């Protein structure tokens, strides 16, 4: 488990690409708009305006978002939904 430092948080906020996909990010967000819309509303707010947040809370929110997207979309694919790859 790695902890985000304030410098790493600044780099993440300025990064152009989303760490979960290849989408272009909006500034000061951890994920791109497309990935944030896939999340429930209570998870979205923790990934916006990350420069003002505590690094540990942003790291926890990123981990939860990655787990949610992976688990949710793998279960959708198991029941026949989603894109076939």
C-alpha positions as CSV (number, residue, x, y, z in Angstrom):
1,X,0.0,0.0,0.0
2,X,1.5,3.3,-1.0
3,X,0.5,6.6,0.4
4,X,0.0,9.7,-1.7
5,X,2.3,12.6,-0.8
6,X,1.2,16.2,-1.3
7,X,3.6,16.3,-4.3
8,X,2.1,13.2,-5.8
9,X,-1.4,14.6,-5.3
10,X,-0.4,17.8,-7.2
11,X,1.0,15.7,-10.1
12,X,-2.2,13.6,-10.2
13,X,-4.4,16.8,-10.3
14,X,-2.3,18.2,-13.2
15,X,-2.1,14.9,-15.1
16,X,-3.8,15.0,-18.6
17,X,-5.0,11.4,-18.8
18,X,-7.2,9.4,-16.5
19,X,-5.4,6.6,-14.6
20,X,-8.3,4.2,-15.2
21,X,-8.8,4.7,-18.9
22,X,-7.3,6.8,-21.8
23,X,-9.8,9.6,-21.5
24,X,-8.8,13.2,-21.1
25,X,-9.2,14.6,-17.6
26,X,-10.5,17.9,-16.5
27,X,-8.1,19.8,-14.3
28,X,-8.1,19.2,-10.5
29,X,-9.9,15.8,-10.7
30,X,-8.5,12.4,-10.0
31,X,-10.5,10.6,-12.8
32,X,-11.9,11.8,-16.2
33,X,-15.5,12.8,-16.5
34,X,-16.5,9.6,-18.2
35,X,-15.1,7.4,-15.3
36,X,-16.6,9.7,-12.7
37,X,-20.1,9.4,-14.2
38,X,-19.9,5.6,-13.9
39,X,-19.6,6.0,-10.1
40,X,-22.5,6.6,-7.7
41,X,-22.9,10.2,-6.6
42,X,-21.5,9.7,-3.1
43,X,-18.2,8.5,-4.6
44,X,-17.9,11.2,-7.3
45,X,-17.5,14.2,-4.9
46,X,-14.4,12.7,-3.3
47,X,-12.6,12.7,-6.7
48,X,-13.2,16.3,-7.6
49,X,-11.2,19.3,-6.3
50,X,-8.5,17.0,-5.1
51,X,-5.9,19.7,-4.5
52,X,-7.8,20.9,-1.5
53,X,-8.3,17.5,0.0
54,X,-6.2,15.3,2.3
55,X,-3.9,12.9,0.3
56,X,-5.1,9.9,2.3
57,X,-8.7,10.5,1.6
58,X,-8.0,10.9,-2.2
59,X,-6.0,7.7,-2.2
60,X,-8.9,5.9,-0.4
61,X,-11.4,7.3,-2.8
62,X,-9.3,6.2,-5.9
63,X,-9.0,2.7,-4.5
64,X,-12.7,2.4,-3.9
65,X,-13.5,3.8,-7.3
66,X,-11.2,1.3,-9.0
67,X,-12.7,-1.6,-7.0
68,X,-16.3,-0.4,-7.7
69,X,-15.7,-0.1,-11.5
70,X,-13.9,-3.5,-11.7
71,X,-16.5,-5.4,-9.6
72,X,-19.5,-3.7,-11.0
73,X,-18.7,-4.0,-14.7
74,X,-17.3,-7.6,-14.4
75,X,-20.7,-8.6,-12.8
76,X,-22.6,-6.8,-15.6
77,X,-20.5,-8.7,-18.2
78,X,-21.2,-12.1,-16.5
79,X,-24.9,-11.6,-16.9
80,X,-24.6,-10.8,-20.6
81,X,-24.4,-7.0,-20.6
82,X,-21.8,-4.6,-21.7
83,X,-19.4,-4.6,-24.7
84,X,-17.9,-7.8,-25.8
85,X,-14.1,-7.5,-26.0
